[in-house]
Amino acid sequence: MNWLPPNGALHGIALDHLMRWNLAVLFWLFVASQILILLAMFRRRSAKKSAASGQQRITRLFILAELLPLLAITALYLWMVFTSHKLWAARRESMSNPEAIQVEVTGVQFQWYFRYPGNDGVYGATRPGLINAPAGNPLGVDPNDPRSADDIVSAVLMLPVDRPVDLRLRSIDVIHGLFIPGMRLKQDAIPGMTGHLAFTPTTPGDYPILCSQVCGLGHNRMQARLRVVSQADYDRWLAARERALAPEASAPESQR
Amino acid sequence: MTTVATQRAPGRTLLSRIATSDHRDLACLYFLLALAAVVIGTLLSLAIRIHRVWPTYAFPGYGIPKPEDYLALVTMHGTLMVFFVLTVVPQAAFPNLVLPAQIGAERMAFPRCNAAAFWITLASLLTLLAAFFVPQGAPISGWTSYPPFSALPAAGPGQGNGMDLWLLSILLFCLASLLASFNFLVTIFARRAPGMTFTRLPLTVWSWLASSGLTVIAFSALLAAAAMLLADRHLGTSFFLPAGEVVNGIRQRDGSGSPMLWLHLFWFFGHPEVYISILPGMGLASSILANFTRRPVLAYRFMVACTLFIGVFGLGVWGHHIFVSGMNPYAGTAFGLTTIAIAVPSSAEVLAWLAMLFRGPIRLKTPMLFTLGFISFFIAGGLTGPLLAQPALDAYLHNTFFVVAHFHLVMAMAGIFSIFAGLYYWFPLLTGRRMNETLGQLHFWISVVAAYGTFFPMHFAGLAGEPRHYAQLSGTVESFSSLIPVERGITFAALTLAGAQLLFLFNIFWSMRRGLPAGENPWAATTLEWSPIQPHFNIIRDPYLYGTDIATGTDFLPQWQSLPEAGTSAQPSASNSE
């Protein structure tokens, strides 16, 4: 009974482990409570007379059936929070890794674009007024900015295996949600803000990229693909894309 | 409901029953309004389910839904159910029906305010439904309506006139809720009968105290947010609009705001809203459990403390809806902790209910069955709360069907089962008759099985990564094809669930005329709404005096009844329910 899709990310191993533990504990709590309700429904309908007086009985019941289980459940909740906080803190409460591969992810109704900063390692400037998808500039990259000359815009997110990645999230129209189930990743792309998302893919393969925040009539079509390949394949792909830019003949290829 | 009013006051015209400020007449009007909303909301949800598994099915008189139609269905289904069913019934219809009686008051503190609240709610519902009939139809941005999607008409069909009507409807609903809740609060504080101290209030009244307090604060935030969004749309402000927006290739005006503000304001309302709709059900569950097990509520003061704790803390957990929105990750950690904290009193109430089940002689009449159903769903949906409260795990499950399963179980199913419990329980107050027990039992068993069949499998779809608001499972996600049989099963269960409600509707209209005469105090209850003489009381005892060691020879002692020895032994041994 493995409902989660295959995991391909470094942090996904611990996350899946924790998810399964949580689900198992909660599932059995659910089953136990439902059995209790059914037992109560079908037990003998007569009330037992107890020797203890009313007040003593109630106090005992309160301690045994209320306070003690409540303490146990509170301890369980605290265990859940603190174990998973380690995961959250490790990935989210830290600065981005300067060694990481940088890719800018931009959500547009209804398409994901992935921009690589190129050999200079710096993204060229973008201007909303320059956005023109039919003319091949869906992100509004400024051609007059020298840093943009080697920027690669792709409809596929290509990444080498076992290298840390830092995604920079943007949206130019409405809120989109970057969701890569196989990488256990989700983060909204909010217009006017730049988000960051760090992870390390560990298993080569193809992974669906979805939009998880309703963004318009094409919301369910807003899908792309993450391709995790070997470092050599990645370098070859990058070099080919850079060569395609070099003649300056065509604008950055963007459509799928 | 007409027969009801006729019985109570023969010779009243239809007009006098409608243009009324009598709280029980208003309760009937609210019930009718919620009935209309729930019928439409359910039909929309069936259309959603059918379209998901048979995407090429052409609806008679309409045709095959377009992608934007699907999103409009989802948006309107959510809005109708959350506001006009799950808020209106527990937080407007039920308190109008019994709140004054339960505290020994003849009428509400502000009857006209109270009546105005109903008419504004009706205007709000009609405004919302009108969105179906304007050019481009109903809005498609979901019931949370995040900007800029909801701020810019260019962002999609339905985001023009439809969105304006949606916002107007929300504004009106906020206004009505504020009026109604101020009235309830003042009524509880100022109009209790002599002797009705706070520790003698039924737990339903404590719940309405907490939920009305939450309503005043939460709906004020939503009122402001909706007004600000309307201003962004029509007055050139930019509370929620950032600079550099390009929609559909067209440059929008540069704003200086942020959509994040809406996310915070909306969920500052949105999470308390969950408690507004469920707290009255929790109070009702305690009351019904006490009655149908013939024992006092376990730890009454402790339950009151839990209710108030939930009421206050409910205001501090909204951030768990936006863990992955780009909120500061430290804030995510903090909101995870507050959310776990609020799970503790909720769990405490559940434990008390479970303990109460094993005390007295349990009577499985329909109100009790639906209360057990409420507890079952409250647990089933509640248990995934602490899981979703963990930012690290929520970052995978957010906006998937796992969350859809969570809130449909804990808010929708628990909420609707508690509404059924209340309707079966209080039906004699309105009609002098009981609802048919056999039909009621059948209604319960089919509903409970079909509801689990509908919502439990959604957990698995969510774990597989299936997002919300997808009209169809197509595209790059091959693994989703394995979910199609699950989806089909969900649709069949949903159709069964909706079909079972016909039993309930039939039962209501049949029992109104043909039901067994209920007589006085048909459930042998202790709280004041069942008193044959209204009102004028001098309350001398706690609300839940059930048990075998009560001096009168019966197993209960109503709050309105005076003892033979003129109040000398007014507090029998079981009275101290702690």
Interface residues (C-beta under 8 A of the other chain):
Chain A: W3 L4 P5 L15 L18 M19 N22 L23 L26 L29 F30 S33 Q34 L36 I37 A40 M41 R43 R45 S46 A47 K49 S53 G54 Q55 I58 L61 F62 A65 E66 P69 L70 I73 T74 L76 Y77 L78 M80 V81 S84 H85 L87 W88 A89 R91 R92 E93 Q109 P128 G129 I131 N132 A133 P134 G140 L169 I172 D173 V174 I175 G177 F179 P181 R184 L185 K186 Q187 D188 I190 P191 G192 M193 G195 P208 I209 L210 C211 S212 Q213 V214 C215 G216 L217 G218 H219 N220 R221 Q223 A224 R225
Chain B: K66 P67 E68 L71 I140 S141 G142 Y146 P147 P148 F149 L152 A155 G156 P157 P242 A243 G244 E245 V246 V247 N248 G249 R251 G257 S258 P259 M260 R294 L298 A299 F302 V324 S325 G326 P329 Y330 G332 T333 G336 L337 I340 A343 V344 S347 A348 V350 L351 A352 L354 A355 L357 F358 R359 G360 P361 I362 R363 L364 L372 I375 S376 I379 A380 L383 T384 P386 L387 A389 Q390 P391 A392 L393 A395 Y396 H398 N399 T400 F460 L463 A464 G465 P467 R468 H469 Y470 A471 Q472 L473 S474 G475 T476 V477 S479 G547 T548 D549 S573 A574 N576 S577 E578
